[in-house]
Amino acid sequence: MMVIDSDLFLVMGIIVGAFAVPAVIAAFADSRPPRAAAIAVLVGGGLILLAFLSKPGGYVPGQIPEVFARVLARILN
């Protein structure tokens, strides 16, 4: 059973935020309001903020690849 911890929150937040960027661009290109994309940006940002607040000491940018590798290894094993 996988435990949801700060590493998983960070990875989910980055992935949700990354998927939201093309949605924002497409919405602006089609001259429509980016409602769903804005919600995705808020959810991704909230998950990233939760990860930073729940880990003592927070994260530094150099740790992000290591965090992705740990989460991926937990999922695959």
HELIX and SHEET records of a PDB file:
HELIX    1   1 SER A    6  ALA A   29  1                                  24    
HELIX    2   2 ARG A   35  SER A   54  1                                  20    
HELIX    3   3 PRO A   61  GLN A   63  5                                   3    
HELIX    4   4 ILE A   64  LEU A   76  1                                  13    
END                                                                             
